[in-house]
Amino acid sequence: MKKLWIALLFSVLLCGCNAANQSSPPTPAPAPTLTPMLGTWQFQMKETDNLGVAKGNFSATMISSGCPVIMQGQVCFTSSEQGIAGGFTPGPGEWEYSAAFFLDLGVASTNSNFEVSSGSIMAFYLAECDDGAEDCVAFTGTGTITNGTATGTWECYTQDDTGAGNCETASGTFSGTAQ
């Protein structure tokens, strides 16, 4: 009987020791965070030349679109619908013109739902124009989209005849959040 108890105790100890050597299954990597490009974004631009004060805030509802010449080779989104700036709402700020705004965002690629992975590089193009879109000021920039937030830098775009002479030295930062 004593041998039976010793064998039973030895078996229990072996089972207990072996449990410590077993490992649990590996924890799966977290799913990548995706940011939708379509829909409403809230942006703020700050001007470096003016000690970082806000140039302006704006809200833009982005739709899928073809890319302007300056953003070829990307997947693009715009706040304008067939040339009408219907998806852009300027907020308070130091805008040159307040009649018409056009925002274009470009990314290298998206999934089928027009979502981008965190760390995606983004191109930024904003034009603000007078009522007839005859005189405009344009800004270009680049940024990164991470977890629903876009951040980057912008500068006056002087490569065309948009009237960009009004902002030749202007540059700064922008931030935006998908709503």
N, C-alpha and C positions, 0 to 999 in steps of 0.2 A: 504494500500500500504506500509506503514511504517513497518507493521508486516511482510510483504512478504520480504522486504529488510533485515530485522533483521534475519529472518529464513534462507534466502539465505546466508548471511554473516556467520551465525553460522554453516551452513552446510559446507561451504568452509573451515572454521577454523578447524572443526572436521576432515575433509579429510586430511588437511595438518598436523595436529597433529598425526594422525594415521600413516601417511607415515614415520614419524620419528621412530615409534615403529617397523616397518617392517625391518627384517634383510635380507641382501643379502645371496644368497646360499654360503655354505662354499667353500673356495678355495681348490681344490684337492691337495693332497700331490704331490710333484714333483716325476717324475718317477725316479727309482733308476739308478744311473750311472753304466753302464756296461763296462768292459774292455775286448776286444777280446784277447784271448790267442794265437790264430793262427796268423801267419804273422811275420813281421819283428819287432824286438825289438832292441833298442840301449842301451847298458850297459856301466857303468863305475865302476871299482873296485878301492878302495883306501885301502892301507895297513896301519893299525894302528901302527905296529912296525916300520914303516919308516916315522913317523911324518905326516901321512895322505897323503903322496904323491900318485899320481895315480899309481896303479899297472899296469893298462891297460884299454883300451877302446876296445869294440868289438860290432859287430852287429851279431845278430843271427836270422835266419828265422825259426820259430817254426812250427812243424807239430804235429798232434796228434800221440801218441805212447803208447806202453805198458810201464809200470813203471819198472825201475831198482829195484833190491832187496831193496835198501836203502829207496825207496819211496813207498813201497807197501801200498795199501789201498787208493790211491789218483788217480786223473785224471792227466795224465802226457802228457807232450809235450817235444819234443826233437829237436835239431838242426841237428842231424845226420839222414841220410837216410840209413837204413839197414847197420849200421856200418861205413858208409862213411860220414865224416864230411863235407858234401857239403853245409850246410846251415849256416856256421859259418865263419865270416870274422874278424880276429884279427886286431886291430888297433895298434897304437904305445903303448908301455908299456914295463914293465920289466917282460917278459914272460920267463919261464924256457925253454920251447920248443915252436917251432912255426909251426911244421909240421901238427899237427892234434889237433883239439879242439872238445869237445863234451859238450853241455849244455843241461841239463834236468831241467825242471821246473815242480813242482807238486802242485796241489791245491785240496782241499777236494771235490769240486763239481763244475760243470758248468751247464749252460742251454744247450739246444739242438744246439745252435750256438757256443758252446765252449767259452762263455763269463762268466766272474765272476763279482760278485757285489763288490762295494767298501768296503774295510776293509777285504777282503779275505786274509787268511794266505797262504803263498807260501813257498814251499821247493825249494832249489837251489842246484844244483850239477854241477860243472864244472871240466872237466879233460883236461889237456893239455899234449900232448904226442909227443914222437919223431916220426920219419918218419915211423917206423914199428909198432908203438903203443906198443913197448916192455917196454919202460920206460915212466912213466906218473907221473904227479903231480896232485892231486885232491883236490878240495875245496868243502865244504858243507856249507849250511847256511839256514836261514829262513828269511822271510820278509813279508811285507804286500803290497797288491795291492790296490791303491786308485786312482780313476779317471784316469786310463791309465798309472800310474806311480808305479813302484815297488821299494821299499826300504827295506834294511835289513842288516844283518851282515853275514860274512863268516869266516871260519877258515880252516886250513889245515886238510884234512881228512886222518887220519892215521890208519884206521881200516882194511885196506886190504894190498895187496902187490903191490900197484900201484907205488911204489917208492916214496911215500909221505915223506920220510925222508928228501927230499930237502927243505921242507917248514914247518917243525915241529912247529916252533914258529909263523908262519905267521897267521895273522887274520886282519880283517878290515870290511869295509862297502861296499855295492854296491847300485847302483841305476840304474833303467832301465825305458825306456819309450817306449810304444807301438807306432809304426810309422804309 
